[in-house]
Amino acid sequence: MVALGAAGRSRRCGPPPALLVDHAGAESNTCVGLARLGLRVVWVSRLGADAAGDRILGALLQAEGVETQFRRDTPAPNRV
């Protein structure tokens, strides 16, 4: 962890106001970037069949115009 502030002073951190859960990955980021440039992009990967997988496909990839028709869902959950 990196803390930026005056040297020699320490303060306790309070609880965060919210927890943002998101996903990232070189392949997904590249697909989204290329789709935003107007290119046809297909994302091929292995993804768990759970709520996290549904969010990655719908809210993140498909919403950005990335084709996900070739995905392979597995009964195993996604890992963090």
VEXVODREN-537155 format. One record per residue: residue number from 1; x, y, z of N, C-alpha, C, O in turn. Coordinates in pm, whole numbers, plus 50000, padded with zeros to 5 digits. Example, Ala and Ser with C-alpha at 12.3 -4.5 7.8 and 13.67 -1.06 7.14 Angstrom:
VEXVODREN-537155
<senu 1, <51319, 49431, 50780>, <51230, 49550, 50780>, <51320, 49670, 50780>, <51424, 49668, 50846>>
<senu 2, <51285, 49775, 50708>, <51367, 49894, 50714>, <51290, 50003, 50787>, <51341, 50114, 50804>>
***
This chain:
VEXVODREN-537155
<senu 1, <50083, 49884, 50000>, <50000, 50000, 50000>, <50089, 50123, 50000>, <50191, 50126, 50068>>
<senu 2, <50050, 50223, 49926>, <50122, 50349, 49921>, <50033, 50456, 49982>, <49917, 50472, 49941>>
<senu 3, <50085, 50529, 50077>, <50011, 50639, 50139>, <50083, 50768, 50108>, <50201, 50782, 50140>>
<senu 4, <50014, 50862, 50048>, <50073, 50990, 50015>, <50031, 51092, 50120>, <49912, 51106, 50148>>
<senu 5, <50126, 51161, 50176>, <50094, 51262, 50278>, <50223, 51312, 50340>, <50333, 51275, 50298>>
<senu 6, <50207, 51395, 50439>, <50324, 51451, 50507>, <50401, 51341, 50577>, <50343, 51253, 50641>>
<senu 7, <50533, 51347, 50566>, <50619, 51245, 50629>, <50606, 51254, 50780>, <50598, 51363, 50836>>
<senu 8, <50606, 51140, 50845>, <50604, 51136, 50990>, <50465, 51142, 51052>, <50452, 51122, 51172>>
<senu 9, <50365, 51170, 50976>, <50229, 51175, 51028>, <50154, 51051, 50985>, <50163, 51007, 50870>>
<senu 10, <50081, 50996, 51077>, <49998, 50882, 51041>, <49857, 50908, 51089>, <49835, 50964, 51197>>
<senu 11, <49762, 50868, 51009>, <49621, 50882, 51043>, <49554, 50749, 51018>, <49593, 50673, 50929>>
<senu 12, <49456, 50723, 51096>, <49379, 50601, 51074>, <49283, 50623, 50959>, <49223, 50730, 50944>>
<senu 13, <49270, 50523, 50880>, <49174, 50529, 50769>, <49039, 50483, 50821>, <49030, 50386, 50896>>
<senu 14, <48937, 50553, 50781>, <48801, 50512, 50817>, <48751, 50410, 50718>, <48819, 50376, 50621>>
<senu 15, <48631, 50361, 50742>, <48575, 50265, 50646>, <48546, 50334, 50514>, <48512, 50452, 50511>>
<senu 16, <48560, 50262, 50405>, <48533, 50322, 50275>, <48384, 50352, 50261>, <48301, 50281, 50319>>
<senu 17, <48348, 50455, 50184>, <48207, 50488, 50168>, <48131, 50383, 50086>, <48009, 50368, 50101>>
<senu 18, <48201, 50311, 50000>, <48138, 50208, 49918>, <48244, 50113, 49867>, <48363, 50146, 49863>>
<senu 19, <48202, 49997, 49828>, <48291, 49898, 49768>, <48254, 49885, 49622>, <48141, 49847, 49589>>
<senu 20, <48347, 49915, 49535>, <48324, 49903, 49392>, <48382, 49770, 49345>, <48503, 49747, 49354>>
<senu 21, <48297, 49684, 49295>, <48341, 49555, 49243>, <48339, 49564, 49092>, <48236, 49594, 49032>>
<senu 22, <48453, 49538, 49031>, <48464, 49547, 48886>, <48553, 49435, 48837>, <48602, 49355, 48916>>
<senu 23, <48572, 49430, 48712>, <48657, 49325, 48655>, <48756, 49392, 48560>, <48728, 49498, 48505>>
<senu 24, <48867, 49329, 48543>, <48968, 49381, 48451>, <49047, 49263, 48395>, <49042, 49152, 48448>>
<senu 25, <49116, 49288, 48291>, <49199, 49186, 48230>, <49246, 49236, 48095>, <49173, 49308, 48026>>
<senu 26, <49364, 49200, 48059>, <49423, 49250, 47935>, <49335, 49219, 47814>, <49315, 49306, 47729>>
<senu 27, <49283, 49099, 47807>, <49202, 49060, 47692>, <49072, 49139, 47686>, <49034, 49189, 47580>>
<senu 28, <49005, 49152, 47800>, <48879, 49226, 47805>, <48902, 49373, 47775>, <48827, 49434, 47699>>
<senu 29, <49005, 49430, 47835>, <49036, 49571, 47812>, <49066, 49597, 47665>, <49022, 49698, 47610>>
<senu 30, <49140, 49508, 47602>, <49172, 49523, 47460>, <49046, 49515, 47376>, <49027, 49595, 47284>>
<senu 31, <48960, 49418, 47405>, <48836, 49404, 47329>, <48749, 49529, 47342>, <48697, 49579, 47242>>
<senu 32, <48734, 49580, 47462>, <48652, 49699, 47483>, <48712, 49818, 47408>, <48639, 49893, 47344>>
<senu 33, <48843, 49836, 47416>, <48908, 49947, 47348>, <48889, 49940, 47198>, <48860, 50041, 47134>>
<senu 34, <48905, 49822, 47140>, <48888, 49806, 46996>, <48742, 49825, 46954>, <48714, 49882, 46849>>
<senu 35, <48650, 49777, 47037>, <48508, 49797, 47007>, <48472, 49945, 47010>, <48393, 49992, 46928>>
<senu 36, <48531, 50018, 47103>, <48506, 50162, 47109>, <48561, 50235, 46987>, <48513, 50343, 46952>>
<senu 37, <48661, 50178, 46924>, <48716, 50236, 46802>, <48634, 50198, 46678>, <48663, 50243, 46567>>
<senu 38, <48531, 50116, 46699>, <48443, 50079, 46589>, <48477, 49948, 46520>, <48417, 49916, 46417>>
<senu 39, <48570, 49872, 46575>, <48606, 49744, 46515>, <48514, 49633, 46565>, <48460, 49641, 46675>>
<senu 40, <48497, 49531, 46484>, <48421, 49412, 46525>, <48512, 49326, 46612>, <48621, 49287, 46570>>
<senu 41, <48466, 49297, 46732>, <48549, 49225, 46829>, <48469, 49108, 46885>, <48352, 49122, 46919>>
<senu 42, <48535, 48992, 46895>, <48475, 48874, 46956>, <48563, 48833, 47073>, <48684, 48818, 47057>>
<senu 43, <48502, 48815, 47189>, <48575, 48775, 47311>, <48557, 48626, 47330>, <48444, 48577, 47337>>
<senu 44, <48667, 48553, 47338>, <48664, 48408, 47356>, <48736, 48378, 47487>, <48854, 48411, 47503>>
<senu 45, <48665, 48316, 47579>, <48725, 48286, 47708>, <48644, 48179, 47778>, <48542, 48133, 47727>>
<senu 46, <48689, 48141, 47893>, <48616, 48047, 47979>, <48569, 48126, 48099>, <48648, 48192, 48165>>
<senu 47, <48441, 48119, 48127>, <48381, 48203, 48229>, <48284, 48122, 48312>, <48206, 48044, 48257>>
<senu 48, <48288, 48139, 48441>, <48198, 48067, 48530>, <48053, 48109, 48510>, <48024, 48223, 48474>>
<senu 49, <47963, 48015, 48535>, <47819, 48041, 48520>, <47764, 48085, 48655>, <47694, 48009, 48723>>
<senu 50, <47794, 48208, 48693>, <47745, 48263, 48819>, <47716, 48412, 48801>, <47725, 48463, 48690>>
<senu 51, <47681, 48481, 48909>, <47644, 48622, 48900>, <47760, 48707, 48848>, <47738, 48801, 48771>>
<senu 52, <47881, 48676, 48890>, <47997, 48753, 48842>, <48014, 48734, 48691>, <48041, 48831, 48620>>
<senu 53, <47997, 48613, 48643>, <48007, 48587, 48500>, <47899, 48660, 48421>, <47926, 48715, 48314>>
<senu 54, <47777, 48661, 48476>, <47668, 48733, 48409>, <47699, 48882, 48400>, <47672, 48944, 48298>>
<senu 55, <47756, 48938, 48505>, <47789, 49081, 48507>, <47900, 49113, 48406>, <47893, 49212, 48333>>
<senu 56, <48001, 49027, 48402>, <48112, 49049, 48308>, <48060, 49046, 48165>, <48097, 49130, 48083>>
<senu 57, <47974, 48950, 48135>, <47923, 48939, 47998>, <47829, 49053, 47962>, <47846, 49118, 47859>>
<senu 58, <47730, 49076, 48046>, <47627, 49173, 48012>, <47666, 49317, 48033>, <47668, 49396, 47939>>
<senu 59, <47698, 49350, 48156>, <47722, 49490, 48191>, <47854, 49541, 48137>, <47868, 49661, 48112>>
<senu 60, <47951, 49454, 48119>, <48082, 49502, 48080>, <48114, 49479, 47932>, <48150, 49574, 47862>>
<senu 61, <48101, 49358, 47885>, <48144, 49329, 47748>, <48034, 49357, 47645>, <48057, 49431, 47550>>
<senu 62, <47917, 49299, 47663>, <47810, 49318, 47565>, <47765, 49464, 47559>, <47733, 49514, 47452>>
<senu 63, <47764, 49532, 47673>, <47724, 49673, 47675>, <47822, 49760, 47597>, <47786, 49869, 47552>>
<senu 64, <47945, 49713, 47582>, <48047, 49788, 47507>, <48053, 49747, 47360>, <48136, 49798, 47284>>
<senu 65, <47964, 49655, 47319>, <47961, 49614, 47178>, <48054, 49499, 47145>, <48083, 49475, 47028>>
<senu 66, <48102, 49428, 47247>, <48189, 49312, 47225>, <48102, 49188, 47207>, <48017, 49160, 47292>>
<senu 67, <48123, 49115, 47100>, <48048, 48991, 47078>, <48099, 48884, 47175>, <48219, 48867, 47193>>
<senu 68, <48006, 48814, 47235>, <48042, 48710, 47332>, <47978, 48577, 47299>, <47962, 48492, 47387>>
<senu 69, <47941, 48557, 47175>, <47869, 48437, 47137>, <47952, 48310, 47149>, <47896, 48201, 47155>>
<senu 70, <48083, 48321, 47153>, <48168, 48203, 47157>, <48220, 48171, 47296>, <48316, 48096, 47310>>
<senu 71, <48158, 48225, 47398>, <48205, 48199, 47534>, <48172, 48056, 47575>, <48082, 47993, 47518>>
<senu 72, <48245, 48006, 47672>, <48220, 47873, 47726>, <48192, 47886, 47874>, <48283, 47915, 47951>>
<senu 73, <48070, 47866, 47915>, <48035, 47871, 48057>, <48061, 47737, 48121>, <48040, 47632, 48060>>
<senu 74, <48106, 47740, 48241>, <48134, 47619, 48317>, <48057, 47627, 48448>, <48032, 47737, 48496>>
<senu 75, <48020, 47515, 48508>, <47948, 47520, 48635>, <48034, 47573, 48751>, <47981, 47609, 48856>>
<senu 76, <48163, 47576, 48734>, <48250, 47627, 48841>, <48236, 47779, 48852>, <48223, 47848, 48751>>
<senu 77, <48238, 47832, 48975>, <48224, 47977, 48991>, <48352, 48050, 48951>, <48459, 47991, 48943>>
<senu 78, <48338, 48179, 48926>, <48453, 48263, 48898>, <48530, 48286, 49027>, <48472, 48281, 49136>>
<senu 79, <48658, 48310, 49017>, <48743, 48332, 49133>, <48787, 48477, 49137>, <48799, 48543, 49034>>
<senu 80, <48809, 48526, 49257>, <48859, 48662, 49275>, <49005, 48656, 49304>, <49069, 48759, 49323>>
***
